[in-house]
Amino acid sequence: MIRSTPLLLAGCLAASSLILAPSSLLFAAPAATTAPTTTPARTAAEAGRVDALLDKLDARGKKLSDFTADLKLTTIDNSLGDESARLGHVAYQRKADGSARLRVVFDQKILGDNPPKKERLEYLLADGWLIERDYRLKKEISRQVAKPGEKVNLLKLGEGPFPLPLGQDKAEVHKLFTVQWIAPAEGDPAGSAHLQLVPRPDSQFSRKFQSLDVWVSADSDMPVRIQTVDRNGATTTTTDLSHVQVNTNPPEDTFRLEKLPEGWQRIDEPFAE
């Protein structure tokens, strides 16, 4: 299992998380908050729609070797109503040896209704290390997030920073979450289907989230919005993915960090059990 990843990255997918402070999810950012509800007895038709979509996500994940997308990560303080967002892009690749790598670059920040301003943050998760760069503070932190030699499936429920039902058997998803089909609503991504996952009380995710909502594109069977509400209901994080490209074999430079100039602070944090 991967060691806790910083908040911003954890809030990615991912994404993915997003999914960052010292532990959370890479992908998430809000529009309207979908509050978790007590799931009524599902009709057979609804259960069929849920399972059909979970099967599509399972198949998409198993056939996914890489993806790139533009990214908007929005965070709302539900008690104060304060909202901030970061804009950037994400790239994911599963390599031939079964390992995976992920790079997220945020280059703009928005506070409330203010116009975007340049502010660069960068994350590279590869070979068991998470490198986090803050270009404003001129600071780089390298965290070893997996044991040496350990391969982590970044998309597997409970292992990576993305709690997504992507490439997961529906039986495993149902074991960890109560899954509900949500009717289309104004503001949904165009051509998407919406599932809400509420962690079961005995699952590890109940310690992190009240709910996890996923909007899935009918064209690509890829998540295009991921929204989480934290355990205490204090923060809603929404990740919006646009211009998603799947299995395009991005060039090696996509996952290569540029050489840092002199004057940066560098911190290494080896793996700790």
C-alpha positions, 0 to 999 in steps of 0.5 A, spaced: 500 500 500 502 506 498 504 511 504 499 517 505 500 522 499 500 530 500 493 533 501 493 536 494 495 530 490 491 526 494 485 530 493 488 524 484 482 522 479 486 524 481 488 523 479 487 523 481 487 526 486 487 529 485 489 528 489 497 537 497 498 537 505 501 531 508 496 526 506 490 525 502 487 524 495 489 527 488 483 529 484 477 533 486 474 540 486 466 542 487 461 545 483 454 543 487 455 539 493 452 532 492 450 530 500 450 523 501 444 520 502 441 514 505 440 509 500 433 507 499 431 500 496 434 500 489 430 497 484 432 492 479 433 497 473 437 501 478 441 496 480 442 494 473 444 501 471 449 501 476 452 494 475 453 496 467 457 502 469 461 499 474 463 493 469 464 499 463 469 502 468 472 495 470 473 494 463 476 501 461 481 500 467 484 494 465 485 496 458 488 503 460 495 504 459 495 511 459 491 518 459 492 525 459 487 531 461 487 538 463 485 538 470 481 543 475 481 542 482 476 545 486 476 545 494 470 548 498 470 550 505 463 548 507 463 551 513 465 558 511 464 557 503 471 559 501 473 556 495 479 556 491 481 552 485 488 550 481 488 549 474 493 544 470 494 538 467 495 530 469 498 524 465 498 517 467 502 511 465 502 504 466 509 501 464 510 494 461 513 492 468 507 493 471 509 499 475 505 506 474 507 513 474 503 520 475 505 527 473 501 533 475 502 540 474 498 546 476 500 553 473 494 557 475 490 558 482 484 562 483 481 564 489 474 566 490 471 570 484 478 573 483 481 572 476 487 566 475 494 568 477 500 564 476 502 559 481 506 553 479 506 546 483 508 540 480 508 533 483 511 526 480 509 520 483 514 514 480 518 509 482 516 509 489 517 516 490 513 522 490 516 529 488 513 535 490 515 542 487 513 549 490 516 554 485 513 560 489 517 557 495 523 554 491 522 548 495 522 540 493 520 535 497 522 528 495 518 522 499 519 515 498 511 513 499 512 505 497 517 500 500 523 499 495 522 494 490 514 494 491 510 496 485 503 500 487 497 500 482 495 507 483 488 505 481 487 500 485 482 501 491 486 502 497 493 502 494 493 509 490 491 516 491 485 515 487 479 511 490 476 510 483 472 504 481 476 504 475 479 497 473 475 494 479 471 488 479 464 490 481 463 485 487 469 489 490 466 496 489 460 493 492 464 490 498 467 497 500 461 502 498 454 503 497 453 505 490 447 509 488 445 511 481 444 519 481 439 522 476 442 527 471 442 534 474 444 541 471 451 542 471 453 535 470 459 534 465 455 533 458 454 526 456 456 523 463 453 518 468 453 519 475 454 514 481 455 516 488 459 511 493 458 511 500 463 508 504 461 502 508 462 503 516 467 497 516 471 500 510 478 504 510 474 509 506 469 511 512 475 514 515 476 518 510 470 520 506 463 521 507 461 520 500 465 519 493 461 521 487 464 520 480 461 522 473 463 518 467 463 520 460 459 515 455 464 516 450 470 514 453 468 510 459 473 515 463 471 519 469 471 526 468 469 529 475 470 526 481 467 529 488 469 527 495 466 530 501 471 529 507 469 524 513 467 531 517 463 534 512 468 540 512 471 540 505 468 538 498 473 537 493 472 536 486 476 534 480 474 536 473 478 532 467 477 535 460 480 534 453 481 527 456 486 522 451 487 515 452 492 510 450 496 515 446 503 513 449 505 520 451 513 521 450 518 520 455 518 528 456 511 528 459 514 524 466 521 528 466 522 534 471 526 540 469 533 541 472 532 546 478 536 552 478 541 553 484 538 556 491 532 551 492 531 548 498 531 540 497 528 535 502 528 527 502 524 523 506 525 516 506 520 510 507 517 510 514 513 504 516 
